[in-house]
Amino acid sequence: MSELRFERRYPIDTMRLFAYLTEAAYLVQWWGPEGATVSAASLDLTRTGPWSITIETPRGPFEMRGEVRRVEPGRLVEFTMDVPGQHAPDSAVRFEIAPDGPGRCRFTLVQTGITDEMVEMGRRGWAGTITRLERVIGVAEAA
C-alpha cells in the first residue's frame, strides 16, 4: 500500500481552517473535483461517526462514505473513505493543522491504504479539491 501527501501553508489561523475542513456548511462548498457539485450529504467531520456524500460530476454521480475516527479541534481529523462499487480498498485520510507563525498555519493531507495505481488518481482528485478549498477560504497556496 502507498501513501499520498499534500502540504500547504496558509495565512489563516488554525481554528478558522479547522472549521472549513470539518463543518458541513463549508465542506459541501469545496468537496470534490473541479466541476462537481454536492447533491446529498451527511457530512460532519467535527465529531466521530459515519459520513456520506453524493457528488454530481460531468461523468455522473458518485457516492463516498466512511467513518470519522478521530477529532482534535484545531489540530486534526481522521476518517476512512470508501467509494462504493469501486474495486479499491477503503483508505484512511488525515487532515492535520499546525501553527506556522502568527495568523498562519500549515495544512497537511495524508491518505493511506491506497494502491500504487490509486496514488496518481488521488493526487489529481485531491489537487482539484484543495484548489476549491482555497477559493472558498479566500487564500491562494502560499507554499
Buried (B, 14 or more C-beta within 10 A) or exposed (E): EBEBEBEBBBBBBBEBBBBBBBBBEBBBBBBBBEEBEBEEBEBBBBEBEEBBBBBBEEEEEBBBBBBBEEBEEBBBBBBBBBBEEEEBEBBBBBBBBBEBEEEBBBBBBBBEBBEEEBBEEBBEBBEBBBBBBBEEBEBEEEE
